[in-house]
Amino acid sequence: MQPFRENSTQETVTNIPFTLVNNPQITLALATLPFVGLLIVGRTASYWLVQFGKASEEIFRGIQLPVLDPDPHRPL
């Protein structure tokens, strides 16, 4: 019985044929840019959503709403 390793052949590692950039540092730098952009957009969106929530809370607060009197001739 032959050992398993005798049947295997040594193959060289081939590069991916469609690489845009061969330098891994440049690839990492280009891949980092969209993630940083998403972080900035996410932080800005959450800030504006919080501000919108605070503004709508002020609008619907009961203290600042006018008193609706069904009979304007009746004294308060």
CNS distance restraints for C-alpha pairs under 8 A (distance, minus, plus):
assign (resid   2 and name CA) (resid   6 and name CA) 7.11 0.50 0.50
assign (resid   3 and name CA) (resid   7 and name CA) 7.65 0.50 0.50
assign (resid   4 and name CA) (resid   8 and name CA) 7.24 0.50 0.50
assign (resid  21 and name CA) (resid  26 and name CA) 7.03 0.50 0.50
assign (resid  21 and name CA) (resid  27 and name CA) 6.23 0.50 0.50
assign (resid  22 and name CA) (resid  27 and name CA) 7.70 0.50 0.50
assign (resid  23 and name CA) (resid  27 and name CA) 6.42 0.50 0.50
assign (resid  24 and name CA) (resid  28 and name CA) 6.06 0.50 0.50
assign (resid  25 and name CA) (resid  29 and name CA) 6.19 0.50 0.50
assign (resid  26 and name CA) (resid  30 and name CA) 6.12 0.50 0.50
assign (resid  27 and name CA) (resid  31 and name CA) 6.11 0.50 0.50
assign (resid  28 and name CA) (resid  32 and name CA) 6.04 0.50 0.50
assign (resid  29 and name CA) (resid  33 and name CA) 6.64 0.50 0.50
assign (resid  30 and name CA) (resid  34 and name CA) 7.79 0.50 0.50
assign (resid  31 and name CA) (resid  35 and name CA) 7.30 0.50 0.50
assign (resid  32 and name CA) (resid  36 and name CA) 6.29 0.50 0.50
assign (resid  33 and name CA) (resid  37 and name CA) 6.18 0.50 0.50
assign (resid  34 and name CA) (resid  38 and name CA) 6.13 0.50 0.50
assign (resid  35 and name CA) (resid  39 and name CA) 6.27 0.50 0.50
assign (resid  36 and name CA) (resid  40 and name CA) 6.29 0.50 0.50
assign (resid  37 and name CA) (resid  41 and name CA) 6.13 0.50 0.50
assign (resid  38 and name CA) (resid  42 and name CA) 5.90 0.50 0.50
assign (resid  39 and name CA) (resid  43 and name CA) 6.09 0.50 0.50
assign (resid  40 and name CA) (resid  44 and name CA) 6.14 0.50 0.50
assign (resid  41 and name CA) (resid  45 and name CA) 6.00 0.50 0.50
assign (resid  42 and name CA) (resid  46 and name CA) 6.10 0.50 0.50
assign (resid  43 and name CA) (resid  47 and name CA) 6.18 0.50 0.50
assign (resid  44 and name CA) (resid  48 and name CA) 6.30 0.50 0.50
assign (resid  45 and name CA) (resid  49 and name CA) 6.10 0.50 0.50
assign (resid  46 and name CA) (resid  50 and name CA) 6.16 0.50 0.50
assign (resid  47 and name CA) (resid  51 and name CA) 6.27 0.50 0.50
assign (resid  48 and name CA) (resid  52 and name CA) 6.02 0.50 0.50
assign (resid  49 and name CA) (resid  53 and name CA) 6.13 0.50 0.50
assign (resid  50 and name CA) (resid  54 and name CA) 6.22 0.50 0.50
assign (resid  51 and name CA) (resid  55 and name CA) 6.17 0.50 0.50
assign (resid  52 and name CA) (resid  56 and name CA) 6.13 0.50 0.50
assign (resid  53 and name CA) (resid  57 and name CA) 6.07 0.50 0.50
assign (resid  54 and name CA) (resid  58 and name CA) 6.32 0.50 0.50
assign (resid  55 and name CA) (resid  59 and name CA) 6.35 0.50 0.50
assign (resid  56 and name CA) (resid  60 and name CA) 6.22 0.50 0.50
assign (resid  57 and name CA) (resid  61 and name CA) 6.00 0.50 0.50
assign (resid  58 and name CA) (resid  64 and name CA) 7.99 0.50 0.50
assign (resid  59 and name CA) (resid  64 and name CA) 7.49 0.50 0.50
assign (resid  59 and name CA) (resid  65 and name CA) 7.91 0.50 0.50
assign (resid  60 and name CA) (resid  64 and name CA) 7.84 0.50 0.50
assign (resid  60 and name CA) (resid  65 and name CA) 7.31 0.50 0.50
assign (resid  61 and name CA) (resid  65 and name CA) 6.84 0.50 0.50
